[in-house]
Amino acid sequence: MAKKIKLAFCLAAVSISGALLLNKTLLSTMAAQAKTVDYRRDIQPIFERNCYHCHGRKKASSQLRLDTKARAMKGGISGAVILPGKGRESRLMHRILGEDGEQRMPLGGESLKSEQIELIRKWIDEGAEWPEETPENGKTGEREAEDPPKHWAFVAPVRAPLPEVKKRDWVRTPVDNFILAEIEKNGLTPSPEAAKETLIRRLSLDLTGLPPTIKEIDEFVADSSPDAYENLVERLLASPHYGERWGRWWLDAARYADTNGFEKDLPRSIWPYRDWVIKAFNRDLPFDRFTIEQLAGDLLPNPTLDQLIATGFLRNSMRNEEGGVDPEQFRVEGLIDRVDAIGKAFLGLTVNCAQCHNHKFDPIAQKEYYQFYAFLNNDDEPEIEVPDEELLKKRREILSKSEAIESELIVKTPDLANRMAAWEEQMRYDERQWTVLDDATIYASFGVKFDKLEDGSFIPKGDNSTSNNYKITARTKLTNITGFRIEFMVDQTLPRNGPGRGTNGSFYVTEFSVDAAPMDQPAATAKIALTNPTTDFERPDFPVKNVIDGNLKTHWSSDAGAGRRNQDRKMVFATQQPTGYSNGTILNFQIAQKFDDVIKIGNVIPNIGRFRLSVTTAENPQADPLPTTVRRILAIDREKRTKQQQREVFSFYRTTVKEWSEANARIDGLMMNWPFGVTTLALSTHLTPRQTRIFKRGDWKRPGDAVQPGTPAVLHPFPSGAPRNRLGLAGWIVDKNNPLTSRVIVNRVWQQYFGTGLVTTPEDFGSRCDRPSNAELLDWLANEFMLPTWKEPGKGRVEAQDPPSASWSLKHIHRLIVNSAVYRQSSSAPPKLQEADPTNRLLAHAPRLRVDAEIIRDIALGASGLLSHKIGGPPVFPPIPDGVLNLSYGQPMKWETPKDEDRYRRALYTFWKRSIPYPSLLVFDAPNADFSCTRRIRSNTPLQALTTLNDQLFIEAAQALALRVFKEGGAGDRDKMIYAFRLCTGRRPDTFELQQLLGLLQDQQRYFSGRTAAAVYVSSADPNKLPEDVDLHQVASWTMVARVLLNMDETFTKE
Amino acid sequence: MKKPEELQSEIKKLVTRRWFFKECSVGLGSIALASMLNDSVVAQIAGQTATTRPLAPKKPHFPGKAKRVIYLFQAGAPSQLDLFDYKPELVKYNGKPVPQDLVKGINYAFIKPDAGLYASEFKFAKHGKSGAEMSDALKYLPEVADDLTIIRSMITDAINHAPGQIFMNTGSVQFGRPSMGAWVTYGLGCETQDLPAFVVLSSAGGTSGGAGNWGCGFLPTIYQGVPFRRTGDPILSLSNPRGITREMQRQSLDTLKAINEHHLELTGDQEIATRINSFEMAYRMQESAPELMDLSKESPKTLEMYGATPGKASYANNCLLARRLIERGVRFVQLFHEAWDHHSEVVKGVKTQCQNTDQATAALIKDLKQRGLLEDTIVIWGGEFGRTPMVESDPDANRSMGRDHHNKAFTMFVAGGGFKPGITVGETDELGFNIAKDPVHVHDLHATVLHLLGFDHTKLTYRFQGRDFRLTDVHGILIENLLA
């Protein structure tokens, strides 16, 4: 049979998990076989996807609409198209088949699949039953009949009563009622409970991502108490590794990575956010709080550091630092990414489809997209410090020591008040002499672009890897200009607040120069001679005169040492001759920053950060010697200053007192040791609100009408009185009236356990998604998530009781699922069951799933005993194959593989470089983190086989497993083999398996005897580290066997 | 109720190979799997390792003229004005500021908008019967001038490298969409069972777009490009660890297979059959990939033609490897040569890169032709955008006589696979700034390449987030005048 040959030809060694490959139409078709055709379930989705576009509310071609019963039955211009009971004769059928000389519908689209056509025919044959639109859908009366019923996911979930089931004693949690009812309806029976060894491994992998130890298995198997299983669940949920496992689940949606992406793809420090997520899961932070803190932690009253760290969720967007980029373009792209991430992670709504035009399928207008975007358009992007307790202690010590020195000075100076008053008098400074040059443009080398702030200051964005020369052209009407001032200003978006772009916030200036031209003759430039440079800070080795000495090898430095460098600075230059033309003057400034290797720190150059230019016509211009902060305090009446303000003034004053030089030096010495903590990316509010405009066709360069923050009208209303900012948005997302969030989250939890969600497209709950496989269960769980009623398992069988768990508890949902009989079923699928329900949508048996990328690695490390159980901290650099990093743009980044336990940390701590994702994780479908991912693909490829066979880490695991078996596995080969097999799969091998493996062992033992060199290579990366009492030839043989064990399908499968 | 027969058989198919239907759904839905009804199917699959295929070949929408693609990506963006787009008028305006109405509202990456115009310092001549215009920076390409389809009127949306490369490769400036190679292998599968379907080779620097340039986006991971390495194993983890021979590997895999088959019987999970096949294919790959990489089997004449040296990583070696890869059934080969970003001294830069690439590019086209492969192989040459007719000079940045990024007009060429040979399409204005005639947008090029491979670009789709995505997004016009 020719077809048979073709079949073999097509069988792919590479496949994707069944879950992804469900043929959606066939599924509903199958359902149709069991029952009769149901309009809502079977027909409406076909119409919705294929017909509404032209025959719906927005457009009714030939006056035909197929979205409401009345209109569809009435037909179009040429009369009825549906003749109930007469499928073959109905015009609708002729059109979709393209018969009788009619053009095939849908016009210009793909024809309907044969099974869809068959369904429609059958539906009409059966009488074209079309249930009335119900009040539940918000549709009653004549007028409303014009509108189709609201898509199910946009209507709040209703808690249905638990379905009745025949096999009542099978039920353990309410989940079972829903699933079993469907199984029974289809004439099937659920599968028996899995073996205890299987259950503990399944539970451990699901709840902690780690395989159970042999001791844990033995204890569980031996525990015959009625609540042994429930106790195990509780133990695992309480494990700190639970947060790692489920934190990683969330990090997919949060698109967490350790680099910025795009060309330069420089490292970023945002791992405190990752650790925050892990901790949030471990303490079961209610999901509504979890949401609010991530989207708006900074807007909560008196936010904690943790709440600021949480806003890293939004900061996980990529950032383009390529030379020459327009910062606004990529700021906009970052926001587009944030809208997308919120849409996917919380709402399961493809809001992003409305960026260029109204959503094609869901009722989201383009305007609504930008209203949503407007919530996010008002932020700054600071890098905040995350000091730990130890560091804070050190800082307190430094402060108290220096305060003690100051107090001594104060005490021994009885006339201090008078002296300071006199000093203050002397320090008078007329700030009004300065006119900010706000009619200015800027150009810099290497494509560095600037934001211009409202106060006339510039702040550079993008590339910061090279020396630069900022060229500012300003216009002024002033004449008799006597001096220029540059102010260097701190800003929370600069490293350590700046004011420079160096990693510690410092900067250098090499040369400052200016020329002038009359406004009407821009080419007639003349250099302006400068003199008398002054500044509020000067290091002896970098005096301010260096910046007007015409020498590109001498500089001025802002670096006042650890405790002092992050503050405003300024410098002032006088003109030798008063300058300015009567018709106005064009001033061309150059601020050169030419650095040598001495000054460059890592990838980052200490270029100037935020700055602005001013001019004066006052005589003898000088830089205000006082820091901005002190100057501000002096403007306050002396009596009204707080204690802290008084102290701050004193702290500066004392530095001006010559006779206190010794005390000052002691304090300076203390401040030089001011410690800094790690940083993380967070959000804060932009000073002045940005106007959001609709971008025509999604093009950021074509702004249209202005919009205010708002949420899509199709969903629940924005709470009245809630602020129209991120905090309000977060509240709206976790509002109990939100039909989406709770459904979307419980669906993703379900997907993690069963491979496929109740809704197969977790990223899209819109009108194009399939009906849930068990809509009542989805809605029940969604309600239960928000308003729990079910009591967590106590002893034995579980009944609904009071008091319930807390609202929005993910652990509550986990308990409902993992304690269910559905979850506890065996995963083997007899052919009959496979035939009845090939994609296992009914869940009459447990799924068998290859574990996620990270867990594959963690299982290998866990089985071999290499795994480090350390939780949290900076990302780690496990071995990476040679040459992989060469694919990156520019110089390959440093990847120093540690020798200590950091070599074998859990996979989620691996440094994630977006442009070169860690190969052995990527190959197993870890998402690359360029954008939010809520559904991993599960592929099965030869490259994966090569990885687990030959990748260095897996080899090290095989070698370690061999040694471990030697040490712990008992006396004979047989015992050792059983031990090794249990380490990998959690169960004992059967006779066949044991025989196969022992056969291989013998072959290897024969091979290695007398082949010492080969044995050395195979047995260990470093034979010197092998214990003395083992035979190298034996270890090598066992390494070969261990390698096979670690590569068994079962080893990286959740059975 | 009696099930319609057609449906019954469809359901059976699903029962037996649940993944299969979707895998082959592009055009192959008609290869009915009715044969899979017998009960011993599990055993059949497990026993079929010798004949199974990694990515089964699939039929496109209609018979395509081309069967495979070699994409020579000149990353960094070569200067079209110094290679293909001869602008005598520029000589006249050399050094004069660019007319301000041309650059109004344009943000350049590096240069100031009032930069001076810069005529090419290369000499141009017409070549072949077709009279294709090329500069004397190219010494070898003129020999195949009549095989080329030169498009002087390319236009793209991005002016920065990373978004530009991502756009050229995926049809979107934002990361996360499938690359052209992924789409093509998704549509066509591949003809080899021993090598990946989509292979990526690189020379010179790392690319700005990174792994996104050959990513699969939301398509299944199997369609992702597999980067071959320049030194050592071409494929990661290809070699067995030291001390493990091929024979030992076979022994290990035999044991592994026996155990996995045993488990397949117990569980009935077809995924195990697939896993077994993955391991077997990996084993074959271990043999076929080194054989592929071994250029010493090529004749001295061939090596000389390409300028290739066995064992030395280079663009020339990659061109030769590209031919060897497609000969072995690989569907899509993409070379990345990241070296064309000539912000300074464009003359020197273009000369050097022509020395590195010109001979091998021409040799590849000749070689494909003489082997009869050019007619059904598409060769694409080009960068992510073009370069400005204005000079880039900035003493502070140590740059002079260079050219900045330019997206409004640039040149690419294609050859073979049903493209019309020996023509030059499109014109730019007299300064080479804007397109004057026959613009070809990146989406149009994508649409046209897909057409030659047998696809209606509007129908090669993948549903994600409720939307049917395609390489050409919602754009793309088939450019008929490029076709033979």
Interface residues (C-beta under 8 A of the other chain):
Chain A: M1 K3 K4 K6 L7 A8 F9 C10 L11 A12 A13 V14 S15 I16 S17 G18 L20 L21 L22 N23 L26 T29 M30 Q33 T36 E110 S114 E115 E118 G261 F262 E263 D265 M318 N320 E322 G323 G324 V325 D326 E333 I336 D337 T350 N352 C353 K360 F361 D362 Y443 S445 F446 G447 T466 S467 N468 N469 A592 T761 E763 D764 G766 S767 R768 C769 S827 S828 A829 P830 P831 Q834 E835 P838 T839 R848 R850 P881 D882 G883 V884 N886 L887 S888 Y889 G890 P892 R914 S915 I916 P917 P919 L922 V923 D925 N928 D930 F931 I937 S939 N940 T941 P942 L943 Q944 A945 L946 T947 L949 N950 D951 I955 F992 E993 Q996 L997 G999 L1000 D1003 Q1004 Y1007 A1013 A1014 A1015 V1016 Y1017 V1018 A1036 M1040 R1043 V1044 N1047 M1048 D1049 E1050 E1055
Chain B: M1 K3 P4 E6 L7 E10 I11 K12 L14 V15 R17 R18 W19 F20 F21 K22 E23 C24 L28 I31 A32 L33 A34 S35 M36 D39 I45 Q48 T49 T51 T52 R53 P54 L55 A56 N107 Y108 A109 F110 K112 I159 N160 H161 A162 P163 Q174 F175 G176 Q193 P196 S202 G205 G206 T207 S208 G209 G210 A211 G212 G215 P220 T221 I222 V226 P227 R229 R230 T231 G232 I235 L236 S237 L238 S239 N240 P241 R242 G243 I244 M248 Q249 Q251 S252 T255 L256 A258 I259 N260 H262 H263 L266 T267 G268 D269 Q270 E271 I272 T274 R275 I276 N277 S278 F279 E280 M281 A282 M285 Q286 E338 D394 D396 A397 R399 D404 H405 K459 R463 F464 Q465 G466 R467
